[in-house]
Amino acid sequence: MTGPATGPVSPDPRMGPSGLRGALAEAGRFAHVAELVPWRGALADDAGARVRALAADLAADGRFTALSITDSAGGHAMLSPEVLASQLTDAGQEVIVH
């Protein structure tokens, strides 16, 4: 993956309905989901910038149907996943918080 993403990627028209719901509903189609783990600290700190850049790269990749954000991975308090999720959904990505 190279360079920063500029926004959501248009789905391949051969893949049928777009988005996670379409991928889950269509027989023989896979939903590819990448998991992101929040960090300790603010959204604008260095760790936040790295995760946001990774999320943008994954979203622009085109192979991923949705991005998943773990809440308190390993039982450790981290940045609220809703903070990152709201930023990703504002950029047009489908997000799962768990």
Summary of the structure (lengths in Angstrom):
residues: 98
radius of gyration: 13.9
end to end distance: 25.5
largest distance: 41.9
contacts: 246
relative contact order: 0.23
helix: 40%
strand: 11%
